[in-house]
Amino acid sequence: MNYSILAATLGLAISSTAVSADPVNLTLSGGNPGGLWSLLGAGIDRAVKADDGDSVVTYQATGGGFANIGLLGSDRTDLGLLHDAEAQIALQGGEPFAEPIENMRAIGYMYNWAPMHFFLDKAVAEEYDIDSLDDIAGSGAALRIGINRSGNITSNVALFMLEEAGVTEESLTDAGGQFVRAGANEQADLIQDGRLDMITNGIFINHSSFRSVDENNDVILLEVPEDVVTATNEEFGTGTMTIPASSYSNQEADVTTSALGALLVANDSMSEETAYSLASSLVKNIDEVRAVHSSMKQLSPELLATPSVLEFHPGAAKAYEEAGLIK
């Protein structure tokens, strides 16, 4: 027998085994089919396939971040997309959760640039001298304010920010106004039809729904007091973002506000090897995720490795440490 050939063959086999890892086969819970989160699911799947053609991340549509937290908490999904603000509420055991959910671990930040917008009809703003969120309470204006539907985190954040600025359901009712529950596209239609005076949402700058509002209505973007931004970020774990001047037709100055972000999250039952492989693939093949939508061009390895309200999964932390992204 040629022992040198045998030894070389064995060495090759050992080396191959050492560098090979099992392909990942994961289920990712996102949001509505056809939305940005479903596109992110496709990008994450392509990122893992770029490293191993047998890997797969299967996207399943759900009711959104709160639903995904429930699935992660009961170990009924491998991965979930959720907003940082939703994770903060879950950690505290706030509604809709009966108790704190503490088994979530971050794989990476997917974006953090969805600022809270507050658009007000310009004629109403001029009549009542309203430039900022905190001008509403003392104005006496009977505003009909669009708030996203219950279960959508932007409704929680908008109501909190308005309350911090002195606008509650009671004070609004006393002035003859009301909160109207409606999704982003519905709010756009309602203000265009004259059935809303003001709309709110946490969404990318110049998102199609708000671009439509800006193009088809004479509206202004309200300023947000610094103390409201600070209180909101403390309450929800959100960040601070500036909407640059001239982002919208009647916007002459920068507007600084709170901004929502989205996290890719596993739970602590995921193996370190799987989390490491997933995070490594995202870092190496980040262009696969960036390519899913123009709004994701800002995604970077540095953002993936940005600390959030959740601890990193140890496997993801290891991948980011090896890439020099965290210490």
Buried (B, 14 or more C-beta within 10 A) or exposed (E): EEEEEEEEEEEEEEEEEEEEBEBBEBBBBBBEEEEBBBBBBBBBBBBBBBBBEEBBBEBBBBBBBBBBBBBBBEEEBBBBBBBBBBBBBBBBEEEEBEEEBBEBBBBBBBBBBBBBBBBBBBEBBEEBEBBBBBBBBEBEBBBBBBBBEEEBBBBBBBBBBBBBBBBBBEBBEEBEBBBBEBBBEBBBBBBBEEEBBBBBBBBBBEBEBBEBBBEEBEBBBBBBBEEBBEBBBEBBBBBBBEBEEEBBEEBEEEBBBBBBBBBBBBBBEBBEEBBBBBBBBBBBBBEBBBBBEEBBEEBBBEBBBBEBBBBBBBBBBBBBEEBEBBE
